[in-house]
Amino acid sequence: MSWVDVPEGSDFPIENLPFGIFRPRDEEPRVGVRIGDHVVDVAAAGIEPDLAARPSLNALMASGHGGAVRERVAELLTGPERPDVVHPIADVQVLMPIDVVDYIDFYSSIHHATNLGRILRPDSEPLLPNWRQLPVAYHGRARTVVVSGTPVERPAGLVADASGTGRLTPTRALDIELEVGFLVGGQPAARIEPDHADRHVFGVVLLNDWSARDIQGFEYQPLGPHLAKSFATTISPWVVTLEALRPYLVEPPAQEPPPDPYLRAALPWAVDLELRVELNGTPITATNFSHMYWTFAQQLAHLTVNGAPAGSGDLFGSGTVSGPTKGERGSLIELTWRGAEPLTLDDGSTRTFLEDGDTVTVRGWCGGGDRPRIGFGEATGTIVPTPEAP
């Protein structure tokens, strides 16, 4: 038991202890560990102060000392009381946890890919031939990854008019993508085997890959999405360690045909992680991350198999998480079937895609009930209008 009180049902019991970056009043940003409604000031506690007194987690992630730091924080919280190194969460500013070095986003839910195939190519097979053979991905923009609470500006891009000509316009089809993000730690490494993923993944966050579907529709052939996804990606601020999630690793769905040997794993790398999305306070979808066809371990193996190294500060997204039923779809384009089936919110208004002023909140947790609840907090963003041209 921790001497810091943890409210019942909290995302952050002592079994979790996620890392983040916080700023006490009138002080510099530094590494913190979340416990209940408080933050442990790791540097003030004298735990690896050279790594902890920094404005991002990158150095700690690169050092390989994250597990030892977490263990020492747990010892502090179960030993003699040290109220001098603990801050109420209401008294601090929670910041972006990492400097993102590189960002890759995958497309790994068979349910999501099948739904989009049926929407966009109704007269063809929904899955393209290579989809079951490799984790499909695109290369994102690291500088546009933002922390929860950051406003999201409606992007502009070329959208086809009635004649098929692209015209620069604010998107009219702004969407969400419910995802999970994985942060790489350690020194740069290439050709990582799936069953070595735990040697390289530092921790996990919630992720919303905001998408402009009309811009995407005009630009994505032949090289895939660009401006439709490069304007903002929101992540949650508390990085849940893979060690905290280890009790919730489960067997993934069967893969047919069997993948190439470099993608095969002997260990279970799916995560029994409950995910929820709210739009202006109305729950709109609920699913579980264990449905994903390609695991994060396979994704890491794939993105490094050609010799490209992954290291501290790299972020890769899971791709939209959708389950097998209508209520488990992880994007508005699926939930509304490209606008044909609008959602009705609790206030009586309807949505096909996002309007200015809308707030989207992603939540996620493992366990609960008779098992420790390992939560992620939330990843929230509010849509603001496209800035006027200067």
C-alpha positions as CSV (number, residue, x, y, z in Angstrom):
1,M,0.0,0.0,0.0
2,S,1.2,3.5,-0.8
3,W,1.2,6.3,1.8
4,V,-0.3,8.5,-1.0
5,D,-4.0,8.0,-1.0
6,V,-5.3,6.5,-4.3
7,P,-9.0,7.0,-4.9
8,E,-11.0,3.8,-5.6
9,G,-11.1,3.2,-9.4
10,S,-8.2,5.4,-10.1
11,D,-6.2,4.8,-13.4
12,F,-3.0,5.2,-11.4
13,P,-2.6,2.7,-8.5
14,I,0.8,1.8,-7.3
15,E,0.8,-1.2,-9.7
16,N,0.9,1.4,-12.6
17,L,3.3,4.2,-11.9
18,P,3.5,5.8,-15.4
19,F,6.1,8.4,-16.3
20,G,5.4,11.9,-17.5
21,I,6.7,15.4,-17.6
22,F,5.3,18.1,-15.3
23,R,6.0,21.6,-14.2
24,P,5.5,22.8,-10.6
25,R,4.6,26.4,-10.2
26,D,7.4,28.8,-11.2
27,E,9.8,25.8,-11.7
28,E,11.4,24.0,-14.6
29,P,9.8,21.0,-16.2
30,R,11.0,17.6,-15.0
31,V,10.2,13.9,-14.9
32,G,7.3,12.8,-12.7
33,V,5.6,9.5,-11.8
34,R,1.8,9.5,-11.4
35,I,0.2,7.9,-8.3
36,G,-3.5,8.5,-7.8
37,D,-4.2,12.2,-8.0
38,H,-0.5,13.1,-7.2
39,V,2.8,13.3,-9.0
40,V,6.1,12.1,-7.5
41,D,9.0,14.5,-8.3
42,V,11.6,12.0,-9.2
43,A,14.6,14.4,-9.2
44,A,13.6,15.9,-5.9
45,A,13.4,12.4,-4.5
46,G,17.1,12.0,-5.4
47,I,16.3,9.2,-7.9
48,E,18.6,9.5,-11.0
49,P,18.5,13.3,-10.8
50,D,20.6,13.7,-13.9
51,L,18.0,11.9,-16.0
52,A,14.9,13.1,-14.1
53,A,15.7,16.9,-14.0
54,R,15.0,17.2,-17.8
55,P,12.0,18.5,-19.8
56,S,11.4,15.2,-21.7
57,L,11.6,11.5,-21.1
58,N,14.0,10.9,-24.0
59,A,17.2,10.7,-21.9
60,L,15.6,8.4,-19.4
61,M,14.2,6.2,-22.2
62,A,17.6,6.0,-23.9
63,S,19.4,5.1,-20.7
64,G,17.7,1.8,-20.1
65,H,17.2,2.8,-16.4
66,G,13.4,3.3,-16.6
67,G,12.6,0.0,-14.8
68,A,15.0,0.7,-12.0
69,V,13.7,4.2,-11.5
70,R,10.1,2.9,-11.4
71,E,11.1,0.3,-8.8
72,R,12.8,3.0,-6.6
73,V,9.7,5.2,-6.8
74,A,7.6,2.2,-5.7
75,E,10.0,1.7,-2.7
76,L,9.7,5.4,-1.9
77,L,5.9,5.2,-1.9
78,T,5.7,2.2,0.4
79,G,8.4,3.4,2.8
80,P,8.5,6.4,5.2
81,E,6.4,9.3,4.1
82,R,8.0,11.9,2.0
83,P,5.3,14.5,1.3
84,D,8.0,17.0,0.2
85,V,8.5,15.1,-3.1
86,V,4.8,14.7,-4.0
87,H,2.6,17.3,-5.7
88,P,-1.2,17.3,-6.1
89,I,-2.0,16.9,-9.8
90,A,-4.2,20.0,-9.6
91,D,-1.1,22.1,-8.6
92,V,1.1,21.3,-11.6
93,Q,1.1,21.6,-15.3
94,V,1.3,18.3,-17.2
95,L,3.3,18.6,-20.4
96,M,4.3,16.7,-23.5
97,P,6.2,13.6,-22.3
98,I,8.7,13.2,-25.1
99,D,10.5,15.0,-27.9
100,V,9.2,12.8,-30.8
101,V,12.1,11.9,-33.1
102,D,10.2,9.9,-35.6
103,Y,6.5,8.9,-36.1
104,I,5.1,5.9,-38.0
105,D,1.4,5.0,-38.1
106,F,0.1,1.5,-39.0
107,Y,-3.1,0.2,-40.4
108,S,-3.4,-3.1,-38.5
109,S,-7.0,-3.7,-37.6
110,I,-8.6,-6.2,-39.9
111,H,-12.1,-5.0,-38.9
112,H,-11.1,-1.3,-39.7
113,A,-9.4,-2.2,-43.0
114,T,-12.3,-4.3,-44.1
115,N,-14.9,-1.6,-43.2
116,L,-12.9,1.0,-45.2
117,G,-12.5,-1.4,-48.1
118,R,-16.3,-1.9,-48.2
119,I,-16.9,1.9,-48.0
120,L,-14.3,3.0,-50.5
121,R,-14.2,0.0,-52.9
122,P,-17.7,-1.5,-52.6
123,D,-17.3,-3.6,-55.8
124,S,-13.9,-5.0,-54.9
125,E,-12.4,-7.2,-52.3
126,P,-12.2,-5.1,-49.2
127,L,-8.6,-6.1,-48.3
128,L,-5.8,-5.6,-50.8
129,P,-3.7,-8.7,-51.5
130,N,-0.7,-7.6,-49.4
131,W,-2.7,-6.6,-46.2
132,R,-2.4,-10.1,-44.6
133,Q,1.3,-10.4,-45.4
134,L,2.7,-7.3,-43.7
135,P,1.7,-4.5,-41.3
136,V,0.9,-1.6,-43.7
137,A,2.0,1.8,-42.5
138,Y,2.7,5.4,-43.5
139,H,5.4,7.8,-42.3
140,G,3.9,10.7,-40.2
141,R,5.2,14.1,-39.1
142,A,6.9,14.0,-35.7
143,R,6.5,17.8,-35.2
144,T,2.7,17.6,-35.3
145,V,2.4,15.1,-32.4
146,V,0.8,17.0,-29.5
147,V,-0.2,16.3,-25.9
148,S,-3.7,15.9,-24.6
149,G,-5.6,19.2,-24.2
150,T,-3.9,20.9,-27.2
151,P,-6.5,22.5,-29.5
152,V,-6.7,20.9,-33.0
153,E,-7.0,23.4,-35.9
154,R,-9.2,22.3,-38.7
155,P,-6.8,21.7,-41.6
156,A,-7.1,22.9,-45.1
157,G,-6.0,21.0,-48.2
158,L,-7.0,20.3,-51.8
159,V,-10.5,18.8,-52.0
160,A,-12.2,17.8,-55.2
161,D,-15.0,20.1,-56.5
162,A,-17.9,18.9,-58.6
163,S,-15.6,18.8,-61.7
164,G,-12.9,16.7,-59.9
165,T,-10.5,19.7,-59.7
166,G,-8.7,20.1,-56.4
167,R,-9.5,23.4,-54.5
168,L,-7.8,24.6,-51.3
169,T,-10.5,24.5,-48.6
170,P,-10.9,23.6,-44.9
171,T,-11.8,20.0,-44.5
172,R,-15.5,19.2,-44.3
173,A,-14.8,15.6,-43.2
174,L,-12.7,15.8,-40.1
175,D,-12.4,12.4,-38.4
176,I,-10.9,10.6,-35.5
177,E,-8.9,7.4,-35.3
178,L,-8.8,5.6,-32.0
179,E,-5.3,4.2,-31.6
180,V,-2.6,3.1,-29.2
181,G,0.9,4.5,-29.4
182,F,4.2,2.8,-28.5
183,L,7.3,4.7,-27.5
184,V,10.7,3.2,-28.2
185,G,13.5,3.3,-25.7
186,G,17.2,2.4,-25.5
187,Q,19.9,2.9,-28.1
188,P,19.0,2.7,-31.8
189,A,18.6,-0.8,-33.1
190,A,17.6,-2.4,-36.3
191,R,16.1,-5.8,-37.4
192,I,14.4,-6.3,-34.0
193,E,12.8,-9.7,-33.6
194,P,9.1,-9.7,-32.4
195,D,9.9,-11.6,-29.3
196,H,12.5,-9.0,-28.3
197,A,9.9,-6.2,-28.4
198,D,10.0,-5.8,-24.6
199,R,13.7,-4.9,-24.8
200,H,12.9,-1.9,-27.0
201,V,9.4,-0.6,-26.1
202,F,9.6,1.8,-23.2
203,G,5.9,2.5,-22.8
204,V,2.5,3.0,-24.2
205,V,0.1,5.9,-24.6
206,L,-3.4,6.5,-26.1
207,L,-3.3,8.1,-29.5
208,N,-5.8,9.9,-31.8
209,D,-4.7,10.1,-35.4
210,W,-6.9,13.0,-36.5
211,S,-7.8,12.6,-40.2
212,A,-9.3,14.8,-43.0
213,R,-11.1,12.3,-45.1
214,D,-11.9,14.6,-48.1
215,I,-8.3,15.8,-48.3
216,Q,-7.2,12.1,-48.0
217,G,-9.5,11.0,-50.8
218,F,-8.0,13.5,-53.2
219,E,-4.3,13.0,-52.4
220,Y,-3.8,9.4,-51.3
221,Q,-3.2,7.8,-54.7
222,P,-0.5,6.7,-55.6
223,L,1.6,7.3,-52.4
224,G,-0.9,7.4,-49.6
225,P,-2.0,10.1,-47.0
226,H,0.0,13.2,-46.5
227,L,-1.7,16.5,-45.5
228,A,-4.8,14.6,-44.5
229,K,-3.0,13.3,-41.4
230,S,0.1,15.5,-40.9
231,F,-1.6,18.4,-39.1
232,A,-2.1,16.8,-35.6
233,T,-1.8,13.6,-33.7
234,T,-2.8,13.7,-30.0
235,I,-1.3,11.5,-27.3
236,S,-2.0,11.0,-23.6
237,P,0.6,12.5,-21.2
238,W,1.3,9.5,-19.0
239,V,3.5,6.8,-20.4
240,V,2.4,3.4,-19.1
241,T,5.4,1.1,-19.0
242,L,5.3,-2.3,-20.7
243,E,6.2,-3.9,-17.4
244,A,2.9,-2.6,-15.9
245,L,1.0,-4.0,-18.9
246,R,2.8,-7.4,-18.8
247,P,0.0,-9.2,-16.8
248,Y,-2.5,-8.1,-19.6
249,L,-0.6,-9.5,-22.6
250,V,-2.7,-12.1,-24.4
251,E,-2.7,-14.3,-27.5
252,P,-3.5,-12.3,-30.7
253,P,-5.9,-13.4,-33.3
254,A,-4.8,-16.2,-35.6
255,Q,-3.1,-15.0,-38.8
256,E,-3.9,-16.6,-42.1
257,P,-1.8,-17.1,-44.1
258,P,1.2,-17.4,-41.7
259,P,3.4,-14.4,-42.0
260,D,7.0,-14.4,-43.2
261,P,9.3,-15.8,-40.5
262,Y,10.7,-12.4,-39.5
263,L,7.1,-11.5,-38.3
264,R,6.5,-14.7,-36.4
265,A,6.5,-14.7,-32.6
266,A,6.3,-17.4,-29.9
267,L,5.2,-15.0,-27.1
268,P,1.7,-13.4,-26.7
269,W,1.9,-9.7,-27.7
270,A,-1.7,-8.7,-27.9
271,V,-2.9,-6.4,-25.1
272,D,-6.2,-6.8,-23.2
273,L,-6.8,-3.1,-23.2
274,E,-10.3,-1.6,-23.0
275,L,-10.7,1.6,-25.2
276,R,-13.5,4.2,-25.2
277,V,-14.2,7.4,-27.2
278,E,-16.5,10.2,-26.2
279,L,-17.7,13.0,-28.4
280,N,-18.8,16.1,-26.5
281,G,-19.4,13.8,-23.5
282,T,-21.4,11.2,-25.4
283,P,-19.9,7.7,-25.6
284,I,-19.7,6.8,-29.3
285,T,-17.5,3.6,-29.4
286,A,-16.1,1.0,-27.1
287,T,-13.7,-1.8,-28.1
288,N,-10.7,-3.8,-27.0
289,F,-7.1,-3.6,-28.4
290,S,-6.7,-7.4,-28.4
291,H,-8.7,-7.5,-31.6
292,M,-5.8,-6.1,-33.6
293,Y,-4.6,-8.5,-36.4
294,W,-1.0,-7.2,-36.3
295,T,0.6,-6.8,-32.9
296,F,2.9,-4.0,-31.8
297,A,5.8,-6.5,-31.6
298,Q,5.3,-7.4,-35.3
299,Q,5.0,-3.7,-36.2
300,L,8.3,-2.9,-34.5
301,A,9.9,-5.9,-36.3
302,H,8.6,-4.7,-39.7
303,L,9.6,-1.1,-39.4
304,T,13.2,-2.1,-38.6
305,V,13.6,-5.2,-40.8
306,N,15.2,-3.2,-43.7
307,G,18.0,-1.9,-41.4
308,A,16.3,1.3,-40.4
309,P,17.0,1.8,-36.7
310,A,14.4,2.6,-34.0
311,G,15.5,4.3,-30.8
312,S,14.6,6.6,-28.0
313,G,12.0,9.1,-28.9
314,D,10.5,7.1,-31.8
315,L,6.7,6.7,-31.7
316,F,4.6,4.3,-33.7
317,G,0.8,4.1,-33.7
318,S,-1.2,0.9,-33.9
319,G,-3.6,2.1,-36.5
320,T,-7.3,2.5,-35.9
321,V,-8.6,0.0,-33.4
322,S,-12.0,-1.4,-34.5
323,G,-13.7,-4.5,-33.3
324,P,-16.1,-6.9,-35.1
325,T,-19.4,-5.1,-34.2
326,K,-20.8,-1.7,-35.2
327,G,-20.4,-0.3,-31.7
328,E,-16.7,-1.1,-31.8
329,R,-15.7,1.0,-34.8
330,G,-12.8,3.3,-34.1
331,S,-13.5,6.1,-36.6
332,L,-16.4,8.3,-37.6
333,I,-16.1,7.2,-41.3
334,E,-17.0,3.7,-40.1
335,L,-19.5,4.7,-37.3
336,T,-21.5,6.8,-39.8
337,W,-20.7,4.7,-42.8
338,R,-19.2,7.7,-44.6
339,G,-22.1,10.0,-43.5
340,A,-25.0,7.7,-44.4
341,E,-25.8,6.9,-40.8
342,P,-25.3,10.0,-38.7
343,L,-24.7,9.7,-34.9
344,T,-27.1,11.3,-32.4
345,L,-25.4,12.9,-29.4
346,D,-26.8,13.2,-25.9
347,D,-27.8,16.9,-26.6
348,G,-29.9,15.8,-29.6
349,S,-27.5,17.1,-32.3
350,T,-26.2,14.8,-35.0
351,R,-22.7,14.3,-36.5
352,T,-21.3,12.6,-39.5
353,F,-17.8,14.3,-39.1
354,L,-16.5,16.7,-36.5
355,E,-17.6,20.3,-36.2
356,D,-15.7,23.3,-34.8
357,G,-16.0,23.3,-31.0
358,D,-16.3,19.5,-30.8
359,T,-14.3,17.8,-28.1
360,V,-13.1,14.2,-28.5
361,T,-11.8,12.2,-25.5
362,V,-10.1,8.8,-25.7
363,R,-9.8,6.7,-22.6
364,G,-8.2,3.3,-22.0
365,W,-7.4,0.8,-19.2
366,C,-6.4,-2.7,-18.5
367,G,-7.9,-4.8,-15.6
368,G,-10.3,-3.5,-13.1
369,G,-12.6,-5.5,-10.7
370,D,-10.5,-8.1,-8.9
371,R,-7.4,-7.1,-10.9
372,P,-5.4,-3.9,-10.7
373,R,-6.7,-1.2,-13.0
374,I,-3.8,0.0,-15.2
375,G,-5.2,3.1,-16.8
376,F,-3.9,5.7,-19.2
377,G,-5.9,8.8,-18.3
378,E,-7.2,10.4,-21.4
379,A,-6.2,11.9,-24.8
380,T,-8.4,14.9,-25.5
381,G,-8.6,17.5,-28.2
382,T,-11.1,20.3,-29.2
383,I,-11.5,21.4,-32.8
384,V,-10.9,25.0,-33.5
385,P,-11.5,26.8,-36.9
386,T,-9.0,27.0,-39.7
387,P,-6.9,30.1,-39.2
388,E,-7.5,32.8,-41.8
389,A,-4.8,33.3,-44.4
390,P,-2.5,36.2,-43.6
